[in-house]
Structure formats: C-alpha cells, structure tokens
Amino acid sequence: MQATALLIIDVQNRMFQRGASVYHDAKLLYNLKKLIASAKSKHMPIFYIQHESKGLDLQRHSENWKLHPFLSVEKDDLVIQKTTPDSFYETTLEEHLHNKGIQNLLIAGIQTEVCIDTTCRSAHSKGFSTHLIEDAHSTWDTPILKASQMIQHHNYTLQWFANTISTDQFVDRLR
C-alpha cells in the first residue's frame, strides 16, 4: 500500500472507563494493536487523533483525555488535536497528509456514528482513497440501537465513502 496512512481516532482513556466502556473494548484494542504493529513494520505513517471537549469530560491534559496506553504511542508518532467530530476540521491533519504525499487512508477508532462516520465522509470529499477497518471501530449502545447494530449499519452505509476491510485483510495486504 503506497502513500498510505493509518488514522486512529479518539482511542482515549475516557472511552474505556469501567462499566461505561465502548462495545467489545478488548477486541477493539487487540485489533488496533495489530493494525499499529503491521503499519509500523512497513514504516507506514500513523496519525493519532485526540478529541478535546469540556462537555465530554475530555479536558486537555486530564487523565480521561490521554490516549489509551495500550496504543504504545511513541514520541515520533504524530498526534493531531481536534474539537469536532471531523478529524480534518480546523486541524493540521490534511496539511500533514499532503506533505507526506498520502493518498490512501485507513480509518479506525471511536465513535462509529460520530467521529468515524464524519471523518470517512470528509476524507472522501477531500479526494482521499479511504478504507474503514470494519472490526476496528466501536461505539456504545443507545436507547434506540445496540452498538453492534450501529457498527454493522455504518460498515454498510459508509461503503459509499470508504472501502471496508477487516484487520486481518489489512495485515495480510502488508505481508
């Protein structure tokens, strides 16, 4: 995969609080770890997107705001700060991608129906070839839909804006 970057969106401590964690939290972290290890083995750029919001208990520098330690973010990794669901809106993400000649994006993380959805659509409208890692994004149940239903729905609906592939398909393509 030439000129490709991996975006890991909003995998922060707040999303893994005991009793209020995202759907299939352990599986999500396991798949993210596999994606990151595979990308790093091929020197693929990884962009960690970090959300900041007082209303969501994600104040900058708070424990909740920090990226989840399971990601093993290294000092050379690029972390992009955002304050809206769109990882491109009023951030330096697009500039960094263009500077590195990135044309293809692999998207994973949290929250399926908000930040993942918005970023997939935005990336598509900006001309990036986008892939959604179908088993490496998550959300929470709502009174209307279960998290598993939202994930399935978005994996289907976002095919208008992104190709969907599994973690294992991504890893196999890099071999």
C-alpha positions, 0 to 999 in steps of 0.5 A: 500500500503506497502513500498510505496512512493509518488514522486512529481516532479518539482511542482515549482513556475516557472511552474505556472507563469501567462499566461505561466502556465502548462495545467489545473494548478488548477486541477493539484494542487487540485489533488496533494493536495489530493494525499499529504493529503491521503499519509500523513494520512497513514504516507506514505513517500513523496519525493519532487523533485526540478529541478535546471537549469540556462537555465530554469530560475530555479536558486537555491534559486530564487523565480521561483525555490521554490516549489509551496506553495500550496504543504504545504511542511513541514520541515520533508518532504524530498526534493531531488535536481536534474539537469536532467530530471531523478529524480534518476540521480546523486541524493540521491533519490534511496539511500533514497528509499532503506533505507526506504525499498520502493518498490512501487512508485507513480509518479506525477508532471511536465513535462509529456514528460520530467521529468515524462516520464524519471523518470517512465522509470528509476524507472522501470529499477531500479526494482521499482513497479511504478504507474503514477497518470494519472490526476496528471501530466501536461505539456504545449502545443507545436507547434506540440501537445496540452498538453492534447494530450501529457498527454493522449499519455504518460498515454498510452505509459508509461503503459509499465513502470508504472501502471496508476491510477487516484487520486481518485483510489489512495485515495480510495486504502488508505481508 
